[in-house]
Amino acid sequence: MQTILIIEDDTTIRRQLKSLLEKYHYKVVTADDFSDVIGFTLMQQPHLVILDLNLPFFDGYHICRELRKVSKVPIVIVTSRDSEMDELMSLNLGADYFVTKPYNTQILVAKIETLLKRTYDSGNSNVISFNDLLLDFAKGQAVYQNKSVELTKNEARVLQLLIDNEGKIVSRDDIMDALWQEDTFVDDNTLTVNVNRLRKKLEIIGADELLRTRRGQGYSL
């Protein structure tokens, strides 16, 4: 699950943004203390930052500039300022997008999704996660709370599908179709064996309760 950090001092807007993004299955963290936003951001290691310009202690320009010195995290400026100069300064300081309030929520979400895909779907990322469960493709491992277990290609692919569809039920047919596309013959019995093996391996690292069987429907995390 990708994490979005909201740096916004207006409590109402912050809550509305958090609720909106959580509906799209993002993990949302908010900054409530603005005295050390840079330190807080680096500690959280978000996949994307939503940043207001009008903030206490240091404004968004300062935060954007300082973040760019130490991080390439995508930054979306969301602000009530709407001058071309504000937009130009934000982009020159390293922001990826400039969005003015009031904004269309669907357009904002589309910009966020596009930016995240452009940043992280380049093939360079070998790790995806669900809560504290990590799937490391490079090592062929599942990692949970500092414990790891090796997975077969099929087991890793099943886990990937479930993580990518977090909160949704993935049908057995969809899983078999996905595995078939990777030149692996999988029938219904083979899928059951793979899922059972995956569950046992997750049990070894204490994460078996995350994998849920939805009778007559499929599986989910």
N, C-alpha and C positions, 0 to 999 in steps of 0.2 A: 504494500500500500504506500502510495506516495504522500509525503508530508508537505503541507503548505503552512507557512508562517504568516500570520496577519499582524502587521505593525500599524495599528490604527487606534488613536486615543479616544475616538467617539464610541462610547460603550454600545449604543444602539446599532450603529453601522457594523461594529465588530461582531456583535452577536448575529446580525442578519447575514453577514458574509460567512461566518462559521457554519450557521445552519444550512445555508445554500450549498456550500462546498461539501459538507458531510453527506448531503443527499446524493452527491455524485461520487460517493465512496472515497473521498480523500480524508486522510488524517489531518486534522486542523489544530495548530498550536497558535495561541495568541500571546502577544507581549502585553503585560499589564504594568510592568515597571519600565519606564523609559530612560532611566538614568544610565543604563549600560546595554543598549540595544545590540551593539556589535557583538559583545561578549555572549549575550543570550542567543543571538542568531547562530554564532559559531558552535555553541554548545548543542543546540537543537539539530544542526545539520539538515535543514529542510531541503526539499527538492525545488521549491519555489518560494519567493517572498512577495507578498502583497504589501506595498509601502505607501503610506500617506505622506504628504509633504509637510503639513502643519502639525508638528509634534512638539511636546515639551522637551526641555533640555537641549536637544539637537534636532534641527529640521531634517526632512527627508533627503535633501540634497547632500548634507553632510554624511548621513548614514549610507546613502547610495555610493558616494565617493569612497568612503572608508571600507565598505564591503568589497568593492571592486579591487581594492588593493590586496585582499587576501582570499577572495572567493570568486568563482565563476557562476554562482547560483543565479538562476533566472530571476529577474526583478520586474514586477509589474507595478507601476506607479498608478494609484487610484486616488484622485484628489479633486477638490472643488475648484482648484485653480484651472483656468481654461485658456490662458494666453499662449500664443505661439512661442513666446520666450520661455515660459515654464516647461513646455514640451521639449523645446530644443535643449535647454539646460539638462533636463532629466535624461534625455537620450545621449547627450554628450558625456554625462557622468557615468553612463554604463547601463541605464535602464533598458529593458527589452521592449516594453510597451508602455504607453501613456494613455490612461483611461480617465475621463472626466466624470464627476458626479453631477447630476444623477445619471446612472448608466443602465443600459439594458442588461439584465442579469444573464440572459442566454448568450449575448455577444461576449460578455466578460468570461463566462465559462468556456466558450469556444476558443477565445484567445489563450486562456490558461492551458486548455487541452492541447492546442497546437504547439505552444511553447514547450510544454513538457515532452511531447512526442518528438519535437525537433531536437531537443537537448539530450534525451535519454534513450531514444530508439534508434540510435546510430549503429548499434551492434557492439558498442564498446562496454556496455553494462552487462556484467555476467551474474549479477545478483538481483533477485527480486525478493520481496518480503510480504508477510502477513503477520501483523502484530510483532511478536518476538521470533517468529519462525522465518528463517532465511533459506532460500534455495540458491545455491552457488553452482552455476552451470559449469564453470571452468574446472572446479574440483569434483563435480558430480556428487555433491553432498547436500544434505539438509542439516541445518544448524538451529538449535533451540537452546537458549540459556546456557551458552558455552559448551553444549554437548553436540556432537556431530555424528552422522551416520551416512554411509555411502549408499547411493541410489543407482539403479539401473537406468538406462535411457528411457524406457517406458515409464518407470516409476517417477522419474523427474518430469517427464512430459505431462503425466496426469496431475502431478502437484502444481506444475506451472499453470495448467488450465484452470485449476481451482483457485489459485491465487489471483490470476488475471480476472476471474469472474467472482471475486469476493462478494459475499452477500447474496449471490444468485445460485440457483440450482443448475448444475451442469448435467445434462442427461447422459445416460450410458451411450446412446447413439452418437451424441456429439463427441464424446471422448474417443469412441472407436473410429469415427471419421477422421479426427485429428491425428490419431496414431497411424491410420491407414495411409494418410498423405505423406507420412515420413517413411514409406516403404516397409512398414512393419505390419504383418498380417495379425489382426486381432479380432477374434470372435467373442461372443458373449462370455464364454467360460474363461477365455484367456484374460479378458478384462477383469473378471471377478478375482482371478488369481493375482493379477498385478495390484489391484486395489487392496486386497488382503495383505499382500507383502508390504505395500507402502504403509498400511496402518500399523503393522508389526514393527516396522523400522521407526516410525514416528513414536511408537510406544517406548522404544529403547531410549529416546532422548526426551521422553515425557511430554510429547506433543500430540499423542493419539486422539485426545478428546477434541482437537481442532477439526478433525476430519469427520464429517457427519454423513451418515447414510440416510437419504430421503426415499423411503420405500415406494417403489413404483414410479419414482421420478428420476433419481440419480444421486449425485453427491454435492456437497458444498462445504465451504469453510465458514 
